[in-house]
Amino acid sequence: MMMNRESHMRAVVQALFVVFLWATSWVLIKVGLEEIPPLTFAGLRYTLAFICLLPVLLISQQRSSSHPMSGRTWGSLVLLGILLYALTQGSSFVALAHLPAVTVNLLWSFSSVAVALMGPVWLAERPTRLQWLGVGLATLGVGIYLLPVAFPRDQLLGVVAAVVGVLANASASILGRGINRRGDIAPLAVTVVSMGVGSITLLSTGIAVQGLPQISAQSWAIIAWLAVVNTAFAFTLWNHTLRTLSATESSIINGTMLIWIPVLAVIFLQERITPKELIALVVVGIGTLLVQLRRAPTQANETP
């Protein structure tokens, strides 16, 4: 019994550490965006992360007796890669290039609400009354934060990018859940293959549209840290914690990122939060927590 408690507490601490790492990504991205165009930046990060995770997948495939993937599965993974990386991550980097991290964080939390609304159509998963209450609270919180709407013109692109990213992320979550629910492919393979497709597409698009500028040693260090530590390592550690933690526990822990990001943005990015915005963040946090109580745990590649 004591060993089980120690293992559970260790998993909780590890999961909290992973979520903290993901939250620091937002600060590092904002710093890197001062020098690197957003699409190219996102493409470099996830392509390097894919290169780090690919050997892990190949080794695990050699140890297992997995069957070759069907054409349908390959098609699903290609679509997932486009949605989850080329669109979702590309949009998040563009949004962060034009909006404060706190604002993007709040808008991004609406992804769980979008999943709850799309679930009945695509997965026949009807939200519970508690989840509907969460949808209402999250919507109210976003309204409190944004109204009256007065975005400067240079921030409108960021708002549009955030909305596109939320819809793409929700669609990817629905598709990913459908793929994993079939159970014919390991979660690691789903992640690595989709990341490879999406990251290479994103990097190619970024270089073609925005170019590859001269990148300083500091920016390369940020890219490497985001790819190796905040993506490849964090993903591996997070999935290790899922062996011990329940879906509800993982969702609650993942939801603490809504708290970490504003704290880090205030400390390191000198962003400011008004009392009204703080109330809005609390309301959205409670709402998204209620929405996620029945959801499967979020994987590392669903985070910026």
For each residue, the residues with C-beta under 8 A, 3 or more apart:
1: 4 5
2: 5 6
3: 6 7
4: 1 7 8
5: 1 2 8 9
6: 2 3 9 10
7: 3 4 10 11 244
8: 4 5 11 12 244 245
9: 5 6 12 13
10: 6 7 13 14 244
11: 7 8 14 15 240 241 243 244 245
12: 8 9 15 16 241 245 249 253
13: 9 10 16 17
14: 10 11 17 18 237 240 241
15: 11 12 18 19 238 241 245 249 250 253 254
16: 12 13 19 20 253 256
17: 13 14 20 21 237
18: 14 15 21 22 234 237 238 241 300
19: 15 16 22 23 253 254 256 257 260
20: 16 17 23 24 260
21: 17 18 24 25 229 230 234
22: 18 19 25 230 234 257 300 303 304
23: 19 20 26 27 257 260 261 264
24: 20 21 27 28 230 264
25: 21 22 28 29 226 230 303 304
26: 23 29 30 96 101 104 105 261 264 265 304
27: 23 24 30 31 101 264 265 268 269
28: 24 25 31 32 222 225 226 230
29: 25 26 32 33 41 93 96 226 304
30: 26 27 33 34 96 101 265 269
31: 27 28 34 222
32: 28 29 35 36 41 219 222 223 226
33: 29 30 36 38 41 93 96 97
34: 30 31
35: 32 213 215 216 219
36: 32 33 40 41 44 213 215 219 223
37: 40 41 206 210 211 213
38: 33 41 42 90 93 94 96 97 206 210
39: 42 43 90 93 94 202 205 206 209 210
40: 36 37 43 44 203 206 207 210 211 212 213
41: 29 32 33 36 37 38 44 45 93 206 223
42: 38 39 45 46 85 89 90 92 93 202 206
43: 39 40 46 47 90 199 200 202 203 204 205 206 207
44: 36 40 41 47 48 203 206 223 227
45: 41 42 48 49 89 199 223 226 227 231
46: 42 43 49 50 85 89 195 198 199 202 203 227 231
47: 43 44 50 51 199 200 202 203 227
48: 44 45 51 52 223 224 227 228
49: 45 46 52 53 195 199 226 227 228 231 232
50: 46 47 53 54 192 195 196 199 200
51: 47 48 54
52: 48 49 55 56 227 228 231 232
53: 49 50 56 57 188 191 192 195 232 235
54: 50 51 57 58 192 196
55: 52 58 59
56: 52 53 59 60 188 192 236
57: 53 54 60 61 188 189 192 193
58: 54 55 61 62
59: 55 56 62 63
60: 56 57 63 64 186 188
61: 57 58 64 66 189
62: 58 59
63: 59 60
64: 60 61 186
65:
66: 61 185 186 189
67: 184
68:
69: 73 74 77 184 185 189
70: 73 74 184
71: 74 75
72: 75 76
73: 69 70 76 77 179 184 185
74: 69 70 71 77 78
75: 71 72 78 79
76: 72 73 79 80 175 178 179
77: 69 73 74 80 81 179 185 190 193 194 197
78: 74 75 81 82 194 197
79: 75 76 82 83 175
80: 76 77 83 84 172 175 176 179 190 194 197 198
81: 77 78 84 85 86 193 194 195 196 197 198 199 201
82: 78 79 85 86 87 197 198 201
83: 79 80 86 87 88 168 169 171 172 175 198
84: 80 81 87 88 89 168 169 172 176 194 195 198 301 302
85: 42 46 81 82 88 89 90 194 195 197 198 199 201 202 301
86: 81 82 83 89 90 198 201 202 205
87: 82 83 84 90 91 164 165 168 172
88: 83 84 85 91 92 165 168 169 172 302
89: 42 45 46 84 85 86 92 93 165 198 202 304
90: 38 39 42 43 85 86 87 93 94 165 202 205 206
91: 87 88 94 95 161 162 164 165 168
92: 42 88 89 95 96 104 108 161 162 165 304
93: 29 33 38 39 41 42 89 90 96 97 304
94: 38 39 90 91 97 98 157 158 161
95: 91 92 98 99 104 107 158 159 161 162 165
96: 26 29 30 33 38 92 93 99 101 104 158 304
97: 33 38 93 94 158
98: 94 95 154 155 157 158 161
99: 95 96 103 104 155 158 159 162
100: 103 104 265 269 271
101: 26 27 30 96 104 105 261 262 264 265 269 271
102: 105 106 261 262 265 266 271 273 277 281
103: 99 100 106 107 145 158 162
104: 26 92 95 96 99 100 101 107 108 158 162
105: 26 101 102 108 109 257 258 261 262 265
106: 102 103 109 110 141 142 145 258 280 281 284
107: 95 103 104 110 142 159 162 163 166
108: 92 104 105 111 162 165 166 169 304
109: 105 106 112 138 258 284 285 288
110: 106 107 113 114 138 142 166 284 288
111: 108 114 115 166 169 170 173 302
112: 109 115 116 138 288 291 292 295
113: 110 116 117 134 135 138 139 287 288 291
114: 110 111 117 118 166 167 169 170
115: 111 112 118 119 170 173 174 291 295
116: 112 113 119 127 131 134 135 291
117: 113 114 120 127 135
118: 114 115 121 122 170 171 174
119: 115 116 122 123 124 125 126 127 174
120: 117 123 124 125 126 127
121: 118
122: 118 119 174 178
123: 119 120 174 177 178 181
124: 119 120
125: 119 120
126: 119 120
127: 116 117 119 120 131 132 135 291 294
128: 131 132 294
129: 132 133
130: 133 134 290 293
131: 116 127 128 134 135 290 291 293 294
132: 127 128 129 135 136
133: 129 130 136 137 287 290
134: 113 116 130 131 137 138 286 287 288 289 290 291 292 293
135: 113 116 117 127 131 132 138 139 287 291
136: 132 133 139 140 287
137: 133 134 140 141 283 284 286 287 290
138: 109 110 112 113 134 135 141 142 283 284 287 288 291
139: 113 135 136 142 143 287
140: 136 137 143 144 283 287
141: 106 137 138 144 145 280 281 282 283 284 285 286 287
142: 106 107 110 138 139 145 146 280 284
143: 139 140 146 147
144: 140 141 147 276 279 280 283
145: 103 106 141 142 276 277 280 281 284
146: 142 143 149
147: 143 144
148:
149: 146
150:
151: 155 156 159
152: 155 156
153: 156
154: 98 157
155: 98 99 151 152 158 159
156: 151 152 153 159 160
157: 94 98 154 160 161
158: 94 95 96 97 98 99 103 104 155 161 162
159: 95 99 107 151 155 156 162 163
160: 156 157 163 164
161: 91 92 94 95 98 157 158 164 165
162: 91 92 95 99 103 104 107 108 158 159 165 166
163: 107 159 160 166 167
164: 87 91 160 161 167 168
165: 87 88 89 90 91 92 95 108 161 162 168 169
166: 107 108 110 111 114 162 163 169 170
167: 114 163 164 170 171
168: 83 84 87 88 91 164 165 171 172
169: 83 84 88 108 111 114 165 166 172 173 302
170: 111 114 115 118 166 167 173 174
171: 83 118 167 168 174 175
172: 80 83 84 87 88 168 169 175 176 302
173: 111 115 169 170 176 177 302
174: 115 118 119 122 123 170 171 177 178
175: 76 79 80 83 171 172 178 179
176: 80 84 172 173 179 180 190 194 299
177: 123 173 174 180 181 296
178: 76 122 123 174 175 181 182
179: 73 76 77 80 175 176 182 185 190
180: 176 177 183 187 190 296
181: 123 177 178
182: 178 179 185
183: 180
184: 67 69 70 73
185: 66 69 73 77 179 182 189 190
186: 60 64 66 189 190
187: 180 190 191 239 299
188: 53 56 57 60 191 192 239
189: 57 61 66 69 185 186 192 193
190: 77 80 176 179 180 185 186 187 193 194
191: 53 187 188 194 195 235 299 300 301
192: 50 53 54 56 57 188 189 195 196
193: 57 77 81 189 190 196 197
194: 77 78 80 81 84 85 176 190 191 197 198 301
195: 46 49 50 53 81 84 85 191 192 198 199 301
196: 50 54 81 192 193 199 200
197: 77 78 80 81 82 85 193 194 200 201
198: 46 80 81 82 83 84 85 86 89 194 195 201 202
199: 43 45 46 47 49 50 81 85 195 196 202 203
200: 43 47 50 196 197 203 204
201: 81 82 85 86 197 198 204 205
202: 39 42 43 46 47 85 86 89 90 198 199 205 206
203: 40 43 44 46 47 199 200 206 207
204: 43 200 201 207 208
205: 39 43 86 90 201 202 208 209
206: 37 38 39 40 41 42 43 44 90 202 203 209 210
207: 40 43 203 204 210 211 212
208: 204 205
209: 39 205 206
210: 37 38 39 40 206 207
211: 37 40 207
212: 40 207 215
213: 35 36 37 40
214:
215: 35 36 212 219 220 223
216: 35 219 220
217: 220 221
218: 221 222
219: 32 35 36 215 216 222 223
220: 215 216 217 223 224
221: 217 218 224 225
222: 28 31 32 218 219 225 226
223: 32 36 41 44 45 48 215 219 220 226 227
224: 48 220 221 227 228
225: 28 221 222 228 229 230
226: 25 28 29 32 45 49 222 223 229 230 231
227: 44 45 46 47 48 49 52 223 224 230 231 232
228: 48 49 52 224 225 231 232 233
229: 21 225 226 232 233 234
230: 21 22 24 25 28 225 226 227 233 234
231: 45 46 49 52 226 227 228 234 235 300 301
232: 49 52 53 227 228 229 235 236
233: 228 229 230 236 237
234: 18 21 22 229 230 231 237 238 300
235: 53 191 231 232 238 239 299 300 301
236: 56 232 233 239 240
237: 14 17 18 233 234 240 241
238: 15 18 234 235 241 242 297 299 300
239: 187 188 235 236 242 243 299 300
240: 11 14 236 237 243
241: 11 12 14 15 18 237 238 244 245 250
242: 238 239 245 250 297
243: 11 239 240
244: 7 8 10 11 241
245: 8 11 12 15 241 242 249 250 253 297
246: 249 250
247: 250 251 294 295 296 297
248: 251 252 293
249: 12 15 245 246 252 253
250: 15 241 242 245 246 247 253 254 297 298
251: 247 248 254 255 289 292 293 295 297 298
252: 248 249 255 256 289 292
253: 12 15 16 19 245 249 250 256
254: 15 19 250 251 257 292 297 298
255: 251 252 258 285 288 289 292
256: 16 19 252 253 259 260
257: 19 22 23 105 254 260 261 303
258: 105 106 109 255 261 262 281 284 285 288
259: 256 262 263 281 285
260: 19 20 23 256 257 263 264
261: 23 26 101 102 105 257 258 264 265
262: 101 102 105 258 259 265 266 271 273 281
263: 259 260 266 267
264: 23 24 26 27 101 260 261 267 268 269
265: 26 27 30 100 101 102 105 261 262 268 269 271
266: 102 262 263 269 270 271 272 273
267: 263 264
268: 27 264 265
269: 27 30 100 101 264 265 266
270: 266
271: 100 101 102 262 265 266
272: 266
273: 102 262 266 277 278 281
274: 277 278
275: 278 279
276: 144 145 279 280
277: 102 145 273 274 280 281
278: 273 274 275 281 282
279: 144 275 276 282 283
280: 106 141 142 144 145 276 277 283 284
281: 102 106 141 145 258 259 262 273 277 278 284 285
282: 141 278 279 285 286
283: 137 138 140 141 144 279 280 286 287
284: 106 109 110 137 138 141 142 145 258 280 281 287 288
285: 109 141 255 258 259 281 282 288 289
286: 134 137 141 282 283 289 290
287: 113 133 134 135 136 137 138 139 140 141 283 284 290 291
288: 109 110 112 113 134 138 255 258 284 285 291 292
289: 134 251 252 255 285 286 292 293
290: 130 131 133 134 137 286 287 293
291: 112 113 115 116 127 131 134 135 138 287 288 295
292: 112 134 251 252 254 255 288 289 295
293: 130 131 134 248 251 289 290
294: 127 128 131 247
295: 112 115 247 251 291 292 298
296: 177 180 247
297: 238 242 245 247 250 251 254
298: 250 251 254 295 302 303
299: 176 187 191 235 238 239 302
300: 18 22 191 231 234 235 238 239 303
301: 84 85 191 194 195 231 235
302: 84 88 111 169 172 173 298 299
303: 22 25 257 298 300
304: 22 25 26 29 89 92 93 96 108
